[in-house]
């Protein structure tokens, strides 16, 4: 049970002190933190209760405490995002090849470069994967136990945070993307073309977890 603050002395209760430590750790973090990361700095305590308290406390503020892929971070409240548009350090815009590659990784992870190329129907330049890793959207996810032991790729908590997803289960389906106007067919999308092969593959896919 939380110890009440004394009106006379202003002493803060033990549970309140732990909430403040958790808040400080999350505020200073440069990236989303897992519960074990938070405990490593804030120490042991009722972490679940502390996080619930902070979520409530920040619900109506300009920043909110959110969970993305099992990790916690402060992010700008959705209705205040426009205020920072001019000042925000925006990553360079991703080209179509990078976006297609990122989508394939998100829906099929872990996936190898060969797997990406099979779905897209074209070769994937090494620079495309480098760009996505530099942006912090993908990471190496170990080697597949097949001949040659090719490297596999998966998305990161930063990918979930950037796109406002709690987990990959929140990824939209193909019909939703098209309805929102976010997936336009290319002029060269004809039966048998590379774009048509990619569209067919994505149409049959969904998050694997």
Rosetta blueprint (number, residue, H / E / L):
1 X L
2 X L
3 X L
4 X L
5 X L
6 X L
7 X L
8 X L
9 X L
10 X L
11 X L
12 X L
13 X L
14 X H
15 X H
16 X H
17 X H
18 X H
19 X H
20 X H
21 X H
22 X H
23 X H
24 X H
25 X H
26 X H
27 X H
28 X H
29 X L
30 X L
31 X L
32 X L
33 X E
34 X E
35 X H
36 X H
37 X H
38 X H
39 X H
40 X H
41 X H
42 X H
43 X L
44 X L
45 X L
46 X L
47 X H
48 X H
49 X H
50 X H
51 X H
52 X H
53 X H
54 X H
55 X H
56 X H
57 X H
58 X H
59 X L
60 X L
61 X L
62 X L
63 X E
64 X E
65 X E
66 X E
67 X E
68 X E
69 X L
70 X L
71 X E
72 X E
73 X E
74 X E
75 X E
76 X E
77 X L
78 X H
79 X H
80 X H
81 X H
82 X H
83 X H
84 X H
85 X L
86 X L
87 X L
88 X L
89 X L
90 X L
91 X L
92 X L
93 X L
94 X L
95 X L
96 X H
97 X H
98 X H
99 X H
100 X H
101 X H
102 X H
103 X H
104 X H
105 X H
106 X H
107 X H
108 X H
109 X L
110 X L
111 X E
112 X E
113 X H
114 X H
115 X H
116 X H
117 X H
118 X H
119 X H
120 X H
121 X L
122 X L
123 X L
124 X L
125 X L
126 X H
127 X H
128 X H
129 X H
130 X H
131 X H
132 X H
133 X H
134 X H
135 X L
136 X L
137 X L
138 X E
139 X E
140 X E
141 X E
142 X E
143 X E
144 X L
145 X L
146 X L
147 X L
148 X L
149 X L
150 X L
151 X E
152 X E
153 X E
154 X E
155 X E
156 X L
157 X H
158 X H
159 X H
160 X H
161 X H
162 X H
163 X L
164 X L
165 X L
166 X L
167 X L
168 X H
169 X H
170 X H
171 X L
172 X L
173 X L
174 X H
175 X H
176 X H
177 X H
178 X H
179 X H
180 X L
181 X L
182 X L
183 X L
184 X L
185 X L
186 X L
187 X L
188 X L
189 X L
190 X L
191 X L
192 X L
193 X L
194 X H
195 X H
196 X H
197 X H
198 X H
199 X H
200 X H
201 X H
202 X H
203 X H
204 X L
205 X L
206 X L
207 X L
208 X L
209 X L
